[in-house]
Amino acid sequence: MSSSVRTGTVVPVLASAGITVALMQTLVIPLIPELPRLLHASASGTAWAITATLLAAAVATPIMGRLGDMYGKRRMLLISIGMLVAGSVVAALSSSLVPMIAGRALQGLASGVIPLGISIMRDELPSEKVGSAVAQMSASLGVGGALGLPAAAVLAENFNWHTLFWVSATLGVIVFGLVLRYVPESSVRSGGRFDLPGGLGLSVGLISLLLAISQGASWGWTGGRTLGLFALAVVALLAWGWWEHRTHEPLVDLRTTVRPQVLLTNLASMVFGFAMFAMSLVLPQLLQMPKATGFGLGQSMLASGLVMGPSGLIMLVAAPFSAKISKTRGPKVTLMLGALVVAAGYGVGSVLMSEVWQLVIVSLLIGTGIGLAYGAMPALIMSAVPVSETAAANSFNTLMRSIGTSVSSAVAGVILANLTISLGSYTLPSQNGFRAVLLIGAGAALTALAIASFIPTRRPAAATQPAKAEAVAG
């Protein structure tokens, strides 16, 4: 396969796979109010249709990255897409809570597709094409989430709810076939034995942490279950870190993760993930809030999804610019610029929130910043790790973003639950509550900017050339 053909097919196929997997984040949002009736279960029970996906993704992302480095990234990519298809079919056939949760968990297990795709690009593409390709693949995480909301709303309003999952299964089958046909298997492998104790320890720690964060508001932040899970997370992650330092073939090489460039990039990614998710929490609620509140815009789920949709498209547009800035100025500058644009978007949103067009501008600004920053993160990671650890390192970075979004959801939930107004017999979040979340999002973006400013500076060419040289040597 020639370089031109490879670039012309591999990049869109892998980006399509990333968007398809990211669609699963927002797939069930239009169904949330109806799920208790549809599944004959309580509202607290049906919330697990979202929580199960979150927990499964947290576990799968680092594990699939490591397995990809060891046994083949394309192989693990196909297995991940296969789990998405299987989960979609299970959910499509479900009419009760347990199979729905099982299907959504399987969909979450496909989350390793994006870091695996980034790693394949590093291994297989010409060095001059890697930057723009990686930026597009990384941005697909945000693109899928943004485009999924209007698409899911259209299907939910016009078809049987099972159609959502049949469509996602169909998309998964198409992407599976395209990967099988056009994406080559990387010859770069680390080999070795899988670190099963490390995988189990990290899984227990992450599940405990994210479960406590996601359920803390409903269980009570000082309740026994919440505090017990936080304590278990601390113990499990400390024990995991101890083990990873002592085993010869760790799941995550902690010696690599504490390198200043990797450590600071991961910290900035986690804080940036916190900032990014505030948009997804606030803007749709503002759009759908009743006009009788005095600040709500009274839009339908479909209309609010259409308002959010352009932010996903602008991420794709911003990705090539992210690569160009990284090539000329370095990915550190790109990450800082992206964080600054996101902070500006939230600052504008805290003031302009009374018209639909104003929220469109806000979402476009934030989407532009996300597209810039998301393209820079894997470039920073890949320029600091051996080629044999690319998938694992990118997976860990993706995990850091996910943890940030989970914390963002919990913090925003607490704020919006405490800053409320009464409308008839209903208690709704207040405008000050939404404004507070937006300002916190701006503060988080500025914090990510500050962290990124301490990332060691390298010449832009270092992001790709050593990797390609090492790949050839391997």
C-alpha positions as CSV (number, residue, x, y, z in Angstrom):
1,M,0.0,0.0,0.0
2,S,1.5,3.3,-1.1
3,S,1.9,6.3,1.3
4,S,-0.7,8.4,-0.6
5,V,-3.3,5.6,-0.8
6,R,-2.6,4.7,2.8
7,T,-3.0,8.3,4.0
8,G,-6.1,8.8,1.9
9,T,-7.9,5.7,3.3
10,V,-6.5,5.1,6.8
11,V,-7.1,8.5,8.2
12,P,-10.8,8.8,7.3
13,V,-11.5,5.2,8.2
14,L,-9.9,5.6,11.7
15,A,-11.5,9.0,12.2
16,S,-14.9,7.4,11.3
17,A,-14.3,4.6,13.8
18,G,-13.5,7.2,16.5
19,I,-16.6,9.3,15.8
20,T,-18.8,6.1,15.8
21,V,-17.4,5.1,19.3
22,A,-17.8,8.7,20.6
23,L,-21.4,8.7,19.5
24,M,-22.1,6.2,22.3
25,Q,-21.5,9.0,24.8
26,T,-24.7,10.9,23.9
27,L,-26.7,8.1,22.3
28,V,-29.2,7.6,25.2
29,I,-29.5,11.2,26.4
30,P,-32.8,11.8,24.5
31,L,-34.2,8.6,26.1
32,I,-33.3,9.5,29.7
33,P,-36.7,10.8,30.7
34,E,-38.5,7.8,29.1
35,L,-36.2,5.0,30.2
36,P,-38.0,4.2,33.5
37,R,-41.2,3.6,31.5
38,L,-39.5,1.9,28.6
39,L,-37.6,-0.5,30.8
40,H,-40.1,-0.9,33.6
41,A,-37.5,0.3,36.2
42,S,-36.9,3.2,38.5
43,A,-35.1,6.4,37.5
44,S,-32.2,5.5,39.8
45,G,-31.9,2.1,38.1
46,T,-32.0,3.4,34.6
47,A,-29.2,5.9,35.4
48,W,-27.0,2.8,35.2
49,A,-27.5,2.9,31.4
50,I,-25.1,5.8,31.5
51,T,-22.9,4.8,34.5
52,A,-22.2,1.4,33.1
53,T,-20.8,2.9,29.9
54,L,-18.6,5.3,31.9
55,L,-17.2,2.5,34.1
56,A,-16.6,0.1,31.3
57,A,-14.8,2.8,29.2
58,A,-12.5,3.6,32.2
59,V,-11.4,0.0,32.5
60,A,-11.1,-0.8,28.8
61,T,-9.1,2.3,27.7
62,P,-5.8,1.6,29.4
63,I,-6.1,-2.2,29.1
64,M,-6.8,-2.2,25.3
65,G,-4.0,0.2,24.8
66,R,-1.5,-2.1,26.5
67,L,-2.9,-5.1,24.7
68,G,-2.6,-3.2,21.4
69,D,1.1,-2.5,22.0
70,M,1.7,-6.2,22.9
71,Y,-0.4,-8.1,20.4
72,G,-1.3,-5.7,17.6
73,K,-3.2,-2.4,17.5
74,R,-5.4,-3.3,14.5
75,R,-6.4,-6.6,16.2
76,M,-7.5,-4.8,19.4
77,L,-9.2,-2.1,17.3
78,L,-11.3,-4.8,15.6
79,I,-12.1,-6.5,18.9
80,S,-13.2,-3.1,20.4
81,I,-15.5,-2.4,17.4
82,G,-16.9,-5.9,17.7
83,M,-17.8,-5.2,21.3
84,L,-19.6,-2.0,20.2
85,V,-21.6,-4.0,17.7
86,A,-22.4,-6.7,20.2
87,G,-23.4,-4.2,22.8
88,S,-25.6,-2.3,20.4
89,V,-27.4,-5.5,19.4
90,V,-28.0,-6.5,23.0
91,A,-29.4,-3.1,23.8
92,A,-31.6,-3.1,20.7
93,L,-33.1,-6.4,21.7
94,S,-33.6,-5.4,25.3
95,S,-36.9,-4.5,26.9
96,S,-35.8,-4.6,30.6
97,L,-33.0,-3.0,32.7
98,V,-30.4,-5.7,33.0
99,P,-29.8,-6.4,29.3
100,M,-29.8,-2.7,28.6
101,I,-27.1,-2.2,31.2
102,A,-25.1,-5.1,29.8
103,G,-25.4,-3.7,26.2
104,R,-24.3,-0.2,27.3
105,A,-21.3,-1.7,29.2
106,L,-20.2,-3.5,26.1
107,Q,-20.5,-0.3,24.1
108,G,-18.3,1.4,26.7
109,L,-15.6,-1.4,26.3
110,A,-15.1,0.0,22.7
111,S,-13.6,3.2,24.1
112,G,-10.0,2.1,23.3
113,V,-10.7,2.7,19.6
114,I,-9.5,6.4,19.6
115,P,-6.1,5.9,21.3
116,L,-5.5,2.7,19.3
117,G,-6.3,4.6,16.1
118,I,-3.8,7.4,17.1
119,S,-1.1,4.8,17.7
120,I,-1.7,3.1,14.3
121,M,-1.3,6.5,12.6
122,R,2.0,7.0,14.3
123,D,3.2,3.6,13.2
124,E,2.0,3.6,9.7
125,L,1.7,7.1,8.2
126,P,4.6,9.2,6.7
127,S,6.0,11.5,9.3
128,E,4.8,14.6,7.6
129,K,1.2,13.4,7.7
130,V,1.1,12.2,11.3
131,G,0.4,15.6,12.9
132,S,-2.8,16.4,11.0
133,A,-4.0,12.8,11.1
134,V,-3.6,12.5,14.8
135,A,-5.3,15.9,15.3
136,Q,-8.4,14.6,13.4
137,M,-8.5,11.3,15.3
138,S,-8.2,13.0,18.6
139,A,-10.9,15.5,17.8
140,S,-13.2,12.7,16.8
141,L,-13.8,12.2,20.6
142,G,-15.5,15.6,20.8
143,V,-17.0,15.4,17.3
144,G,-18.9,12.2,18.0
145,G,-20.2,13.5,21.3
146,A,-21.5,16.7,19.8
147,L,-23.0,15.2,16.7
148,G,-24.6,12.3,18.6
149,L,-27.1,14.5,20.4
150,P,-29.0,15.9,17.4
151,A,-28.8,12.5,15.5
152,A,-30.1,10.6,18.5
153,A,-32.9,13.2,19.1
154,V,-34.1,12.8,15.5
155,L,-34.2,9.1,15.7
156,A,-35.8,9.1,19.2
157,E,-38.6,11.5,18.1
158,N,-39.4,9.8,14.8
159,F,-38.7,6.1,15.3
160,N,-39.0,3.3,17.9
161,W,-36.3,3.8,20.5
162,H,-34.7,0.5,19.6
163,T,-33.7,2.1,16.3
164,L,-31.0,4.1,18.1
165,F,-29.2,0.9,18.8
166,W,-29.8,-0.8,15.5
167,V,-28.3,2.2,13.8
168,S,-25.3,2.2,16.1
169,A,-24.8,-1.6,15.4
170,T,-25.0,-0.9,11.6
171,L,-22.4,1.9,11.9
172,G,-20.2,-0.5,13.9
173,V,-20.5,-3.2,11.2
174,I,-19.6,-0.7,8.5
175,V,-16.6,0.6,10.4
176,F,-15.5,-2.9,11.2
177,G,-15.5,-3.8,7.5
178,L,-13.6,-0.6,6.5
179,V,-10.9,-1.2,9.2
180,L,-10.6,-4.8,8.0
181,R,-10.2,-3.7,4.4
182,Y,-8.1,-0.6,4.6
183,V,-6.1,-0.4,7.9
184,P,-2.9,-2.4,8.0
185,E,-1.6,-4.2,11.1
186,S,1.3,-2.4,12.7
187,S,4.6,-4.3,12.9
188,V,5.5,-2.3,16.0
189,R,4.9,-4.6,19.0
190,S,6.3,-4.7,22.5
191,G,5.6,-8.4,23.1
192,G,5.8,-9.7,26.7
193,R,3.2,-10.9,29.2
194,F,0.0,-9.0,30.1
195,D,0.1,-7.6,33.6
196,L,-3.0,-9.2,35.0
197,P,-2.6,-8.0,38.6
198,G,-2.0,-4.5,37.3
199,G,-5.1,-4.7,35.2
200,L,-7.2,-5.8,38.1
201,G,-5.8,-3.3,40.5
202,L,-6.3,-0.4,38.1
203,S,-9.9,-1.6,37.3
204,V,-10.9,-1.8,41.0
205,G,-9.4,1.7,41.7
206,L,-11.0,3.4,38.7
207,I,-14.4,1.7,39.1
208,S,-14.4,2.7,42.8
209,L,-13.4,6.3,42.1
210,L,-15.8,6.9,39.2
211,L,-18.7,5.1,40.9
212,A,-18.3,7.3,44.0
213,I,-18.0,10.5,41.8
214,S,-21.0,9.6,39.6
215,Q,-23.3,8.4,42.4
216,G,-22.2,10.6,45.2
217,A,-24.9,13.2,44.7
218,S,-27.7,10.6,44.9
219,W,-26.1,8.5,47.7
220,G,-24.9,11.5,49.7
221,W,-21.3,12.7,49.6
222,T,-20.8,11.8,53.3
223,G,-22.7,8.5,53.1
224,G,-21.1,5.2,53.9
225,R,-21.1,3.8,50.4
226,T,-19.6,7.0,48.9
227,L,-16.8,7.3,51.5
228,G,-16.2,3.6,51.4
229,L,-15.7,3.7,47.6
230,F,-13.4,6.7,47.8
231,A,-11.3,4.8,50.5
232,L,-11.2,1.7,48.3
233,A,-10.1,3.7,45.3
234,V,-7.2,5.3,47.3
235,V,-6.1,1.9,48.6
236,A,-6.4,0.1,45.3
237,L,-4.6,2.8,43.3
238,L,-1.8,3.0,45.8
239,A,-1.4,-0.8,45.7
240,W,-1.5,-0.7,42.0
241,G,1.2,2.0,41.8
242,W,3.4,-0.1,44.2
243,W,2.9,-3.1,42.0
244,E,3.6,-1.3,38.7
245,H,6.9,0.0,40.1
246,R,8.1,-3.5,40.9
247,T,6.9,-5.7,38.0
248,H,9.1,-6.1,35.0
249,E,6.2,-5.8,32.4
250,P,3.8,-3.2,33.9
251,L,0.4,-2.3,32.4
252,V,1.4,1.3,32.6
253,D,5.1,2.3,32.8
254,L,4.9,4.8,35.7
255,R,8.6,5.7,35.1
256,T,7.4,7.1,31.7
257,T,4.3,8.8,33.1
258,V,6.4,10.8,35.6
259,R,8.5,12.4,32.9
260,P,7.7,16.1,33.0
261,Q,6.3,16.3,29.5
262,V,4.0,13.2,30.0
263,L,3.0,14.1,33.6
264,L,2.1,17.7,32.8
265,T,0.3,16.8,29.6
266,N,-1.8,14.3,31.5
267,L,-2.6,16.7,34.3
268,A,-3.5,19.4,31.7
269,S,-5.7,16.9,29.9
270,M,-7.6,15.9,33.0
271,V,-8.3,19.6,33.9
272,F,-9.2,20.3,30.3
273,G,-11.6,17.4,30.3
274,F,-13.3,19.0,33.3
275,A,-13.5,22.3,31.4
276,M,-14.8,20.7,28.2
277,F,-17.7,18.9,29.7
278,A,-19.3,21.9,31.3
279,M,-20.5,23.0,27.8
280,S,-22.4,19.7,27.4
281,L,-24.0,20.0,30.8
282,V,-25.1,23.7,30.7
283,L,-26.0,24.7,27.1
284,P,-28.6,22.0,26.4
285,Q,-30.3,22.7,29.7
286,L,-30.4,26.5,29.1
287,L,-31.8,25.8,25.6
288,Q,-34.6,23.5,26.9
289,M,-35.4,25.4,30.1
290,P,-39.0,26.8,30.1
291,K,-39.3,30.5,29.0
292,A,-41.4,31.1,32.1
293,T,-38.1,31.0,34.1
294,G,-37.1,34.3,32.6
295,F,-33.9,33.0,31.2
296,G,-34.8,29.6,29.6
297,L,-35.1,29.5,25.8
298,G,-37.9,26.9,25.6
299,Q,-36.3,24.8,22.8
300,S,-37.0,21.1,22.0
301,M,-34.4,18.4,22.5
302,L,-34.0,18.3,18.7
303,A,-33.5,22.1,18.5
304,S,-31.0,22.1,21.3
305,G,-29.1,19.2,19.6
306,L,-29.0,21.2,16.4
307,V,-27.5,24.1,18.3
308,M,-24.8,21.9,19.7
309,G,-24.1,20.1,16.4
310,P,-22.0,22.8,14.8
311,S,-19.5,22.6,17.6
312,G,-18.7,19.1,16.5
313,L,-18.1,20.2,12.9
314,I,-15.9,23.1,14.0
315,M,-13.7,20.6,15.9
316,L,-13.0,18.8,12.6
317,V,-12.2,22.1,10.9
318,A,-9.9,23.1,13.8
319,A,-8.0,19.9,13.7
320,P,-5.8,20.7,10.7
321,F,-5.1,24.1,12.1
322,S,-4.0,22.4,15.3
323,A,-1.6,20.3,13.4
324,K,-0.2,23.3,11.5
325,I,0.3,25.3,14.7
326,S,2.0,22.3,16.3
327,K,4.3,21.9,13.3
328,T,5.4,25.5,13.4
329,R,5.2,26.5,17.0
330,G,5.1,23.1,18.8
331,P,2.1,21.2,20.4
332,K,2.6,22.9,23.7
333,V,1.7,26.3,22.2
334,T,-1.3,24.6,20.5
335,L,-2.6,23.2,23.7
336,M,-2.2,26.5,25.5
337,L,-4.0,28.3,22.6
338,G,-6.9,25.8,22.7
339,A,-7.3,26.3,26.5
340,L,-7.3,30.0,26.1
341,V,-10.1,29.9,23.4
342,V,-12.2,27.5,25.6
343,A,-11.8,29.9,28.5
344,A,-12.9,32.8,26.3
345,G,-15.9,30.8,25.1
346,Y,-17.0,30.2,28.7
347,G,-16.4,33.8,29.6
348,V,-18.6,34.9,26.7
349,G,-21.2,32.3,27.7
350,S,-21.4,33.6,31.2
351,V,-22.6,37.0,29.8
352,L,-24.4,36.0,26.5
353,M,-27.0,33.4,27.3
354,S,-30.3,35.1,26.5
355,E,-30.7,34.1,22.8
356,V,-30.2,30.9,20.8
357,W,-27.7,32.6,18.4
358,Q,-25.6,33.6,21.4
359,L,-25.3,30.0,22.5
360,V,-24.4,28.9,19.0
361,I,-21.5,31.4,19.1
362,V,-20.5,30.1,22.6
363,S,-20.5,26.5,21.4
364,L,-18.5,27.3,18.3
365,L,-15.9,29.1,20.4
366,I,-15.6,26.2,22.8
367,G,-15.6,23.7,20.0
368,T,-12.8,25.5,18.3
369,G,-10.7,25.4,21.5
370,I,-11.4,21.7,22.0
371,G,-10.4,20.9,18.4
372,L,-7.1,22.8,18.8
373,A,-6.2,21.3,22.2
374,Y,-7.3,17.7,21.5
375,G,-5.0,17.6,18.5
376,A,-2.0,18.7,20.6
377,M,-2.4,16.3,23.5
378,P,-1.4,13.0,21.7
379,A,1.4,14.9,19.9
380,L,2.9,15.8,23.2
381,I,2.5,12.3,24.6
382,M,4.0,10.6,21.5
383,S,7.0,12.8,21.4
384,A,7.9,11.7,24.9
385,V,7.4,7.9,24.9
386,P,9.0,5.0,23.1
387,V,7.1,3.8,20.0
388,S,6.5,0.5,21.7
389,E,4.4,2.2,24.4
390,T,2.4,4.5,22.1
391,A,-1.0,2.9,22.5
392,A,-0.7,2.5,26.3
393,A,0.4,6.1,26.8
394,N,-2.3,7.5,24.5
395,S,-4.9,5.4,26.3
396,F,-3.8,6.7,29.7
397,N,-4.0,10.2,28.4
398,T,-7.6,9.5,27.1
399,L,-8.4,8.1,30.5
400,M,-7.2,11.3,32.2
401,R,-9.6,13.3,30.1
402,S,-12.5,10.9,31.0
403,I,-11.7,11.3,34.7
404,G,-11.9,15.1,34.2
405,T,-15.3,14.9,32.6
406,S,-16.6,12.7,35.3
407,V,-15.5,15.1,38.0
408,S,-17.0,18.0,36.0
409,S,-20.3,16.2,35.9
410,A,-20.3,15.7,39.7
411,V,-19.3,19.2,40.5
412,A,-21.8,20.8,38.1
413,G,-24.5,18.5,39.5
414,V,-23.8,19.7,43.0
415,I,-23.9,23.4,42.0
416,L,-27.0,23.2,39.9
417,A,-28.8,21.2,42.7
418,N,-28.0,23.9,45.3
419,L,-28.6,27.1,43.2
420,T,-32.2,26.7,42.2
421,I,-35.5,28.5,41.6
422,S,-39.1,27.4,42.0
423,L,-41.5,27.3,39.0
424,G,-44.9,26.2,40.2
425,S,-44.3,22.8,41.8
426,Y,-41.0,22.3,40.1
427,T,-37.5,23.1,41.4
428,L,-35.1,24.1,38.6
429,P,-31.5,25.2,38.3
430,S,-31.2,29.0,38.5
431,Q,-29.4,31.3,36.0
432,N,-26.8,32.0,38.6
433,G,-26.2,28.3,38.9
434,F,-25.6,27.9,35.1
435,R,-23.4,31.0,35.2
436,A,-21.3,29.6,38.1
437,V,-20.7,26.4,36.1
438,L,-19.6,28.3,33.1
439,L,-17.2,30.4,35.1
440,I,-15.8,27.3,36.8
441,G,-15.3,25.9,33.3
442,A,-13.4,29.0,32.3
443,G,-11.3,28.7,35.4
444,A,-10.5,25.1,34.7
445,A,-9.5,26.0,31.1
446,L,-7.2,28.7,32.5
447,T,-5.8,26.2,35.0
448,A,-5.0,23.8,32.1
449,L,-3.3,26.7,30.3
450,A,-1.2,27.4,33.4
451,I,-0.2,23.7,33.7
452,A,0.6,23.5,30.0
453,S,2.9,26.5,30.2
454,F,5.3,24.3,32.3
455,I,5.5,21.5,29.8
456,P,9.2,21.3,28.6
457,T,9.6,22.9,25.2
458,R,10.9,20.8,22.3
459,R,11.5,21.6,18.7
460,P,8.3,20.8,16.7
461,A,10.0,18.3,14.5
462,A,10.7,16.1,17.5
463,A,7.1,15.1,17.7
464,T,7.4,12.8,14.7
465,Q,10.9,12.2,13.5
466,P,12.3,10.1,16.4
467,A,9.1,8.1,16.5
468,K,9.5,7.2,12.8
469,A,13.2,6.5,13.1
470,E,12.5,4.2,16.1
471,A,9.7,2.5,14.1
472,V,12.0,1.8,11.2
473,A,14.7,0.5,13.6
474,G,12.2,-1.8,15.2
